[in-house]
Amino acid sequence: MNDFDRAAERVDRKIKFYRNFISYVLVNAFLALINFLFTPQYWWVLFPIFFWGIGVVVDFFKAFVFVDAFGKDYRERKIAEEMEKLKL
């Protein structure tokens, strides 16, 4: 995998996160409004906020925290590192 492909993959992960986050905010705001207007005594909106939020956090970590930690070439990099250690 060359540098351009890696960069494109990272950009795609960031775009996916931003789209998911914007959808998360807009849809959950709409659901919260519906919940407040029609069933204010029961806050069912907390369930999609929580569970969808888990997915948003996972996308965030994939895009910004674990950028290339476990990518497609992870195995090859680790094999190369082990081979270098064996040479010493």
VEXTOR-35323 format. One record per residue (C-alpha): residue number from 0; residue in three letters; x, y, z. Coordinates in Angstrom, 2 decimals. Example, Ala and Ser with C-alpha at 12.3 -4.5 7.8 and 13.67 -1.06 7.14 Angstrom:
residues 2
> num:residu:east:north:up
> 0:ALA:12.30:-4.50:7.80
> 1:SER:13.67:-1.06:7.14
***
This chain:
residues 88
> num:residu:east:north:up
> 0:MET:0.00:0.00:0.00
> 1:ASN:1.58:3.28:-1.06
> 2:ASP:1.41:6.63:0.70
> 3:PHE:-1.41:7.96:-1.47
> 4:ASP:-3.61:4.96:-0.68
> 5:ARG:-2.93:5.32:3.06
> 6:ALA:-3.73:9.02:2.97
> 7:ALA:-6.91:8.39:1.00
> 8:GLU:-8.00:5.75:3.51
> 9:ARG:-7.38:8.13:6.42
> 10:VAL:-9.37:10.88:4.71
> 11:ASP:-12.22:8.44:4.04
> 12:ARG:-12.32:7.49:7.73
> 13:LYS:-12.44:11.16:8.73
> 14:ILE:-15.21:11.90:6.24
> 15:LYS:-17.18:8.92:7.55
> 16:PHE:-16.80:10.21:11.11
> 17:TYR:-17.92:13.74:10.23
> 18:ARG:-20.97:12.49:8.31
> 19:ASN:-21.93:10.15:11.12
> 20:PHE:-21.47:12.89:13.72
> 21:ILE:-23.57:15.43:11.81
> 22:SER:-26.32:12.84:11.30
> 23:TYR:-26.10:11.92:14.98
> 24:VAL:-26.59:15.51:16.12
> 25:LEU:-29.40:16.36:13.69
> 26:VAL:-31.42:13.16:14.05
> 27:ASN:-31.10:13.02:17.83
> 28:ALA:-32.08:16.69:18.16
> 29:PHE:-35.19:15.94:16.10
> 30:LEU:-35.95:12.85:18.19
> 31:ALA:-35.45:14.82:21.41
> 32:LEU:-37.92:17.44:20.19
> 33:ILE:-40.47:14.74:19.35
> 34:ASN:-39.88:13.10:22.71
> 35:PHE:-40.28:16.39:24.57
> 36:LEU:-43.50:17.33:22.75
> 37:PHE:-45.32:14.00:22.84
> 38:THR:-43.98:11.89:25.73
> 39:PRO:-42.11:14.16:28.15
> 40:GLN:-42.69:11.76:31.05
> 41:TYR:-40.60:8.99:29.44
> 42:TRP:-37.22:9.86:27.92
> 43:TRP:-36.92:7.08:25.34
> 44:VAL:-34.65:9.34:23.29
> 45:LEU:-31.75:8.47:25.60
> 46:PHE:-31.53:4.98:24.09
> 47:PRO:-30.68:6.03:20.51
> 48:ILE:-28.46:8.81:21.85
> 49:PHE:-26.47:6.32:23.92
> 50:PHE:-26.22:3.42:21.47
> 51:TRP:-25.64:5.52:18.36
> 52:GLY:-23.14:7.52:20.42
> 53:ILE:-21.10:4.36:20.92
> 54:GLY:-20.80:4.05:17.14
> 55:VAL:-19.80:7.70:16.79
> 56:VAL:-17.09:7.27:19.42
> 57:VAL:-15.78:4.16:17.64
> 58:ASP:-15.63:6.09:14.35
> 59:PHE:-13.78:8.91:16.14
> 60:PHE:-11.16:6.52:17.48
> 61:LYS:-10.72:4.89:14.06
> 62:ALA:-10.30:8.28:12.37
> 63:PHE:-8.17:10.19:14.87
> 64:VAL:-6.69:7.99:17.61
> 65:PHE:-5.85:4.58:16.14
> 66:VAL:-4.94:6.01:12.77
> 67:ASP:-2.62:3.31:11.44
> 68:ALA:-2.32:1.12:14.49
> 69:PHE:-4.12:-1.91:13.09
> 70:GLY:-4.40:-1.14:9.41
> 71:LYS:-4.16:-3.57:6.53
> 72:ASP:-0.38:-3.57:6.56
> 73:TYR:-0.07:-4.02:10.34
> 74:ARG:0.93:-7.67:10.05
> 75:GLU:3.63:-6.93:7.47
> 76:ARG:5.09:-4.12:9.60
> 77:LYS:5.24:-6.35:12.67
> 78:ILE:6.91:-9.16:10.71
> 79:ALA:9.51:-6.69:9.43
> 80:GLU:10.12:-5.45:12.99
> 81:GLU:10.59:-9.00:14.27
> 82:MET:12.98:-9.80:11.43
> 83:GLU:15.05:-6.73:12.34
> 84:LYS:15.19:-7.88:15.95
> 85:LEU:16.38:-11.33:14.90
> 86:LYS:19.23:-9.81:12.88
> 87:LEU:20.70:-8.18:15.99
***
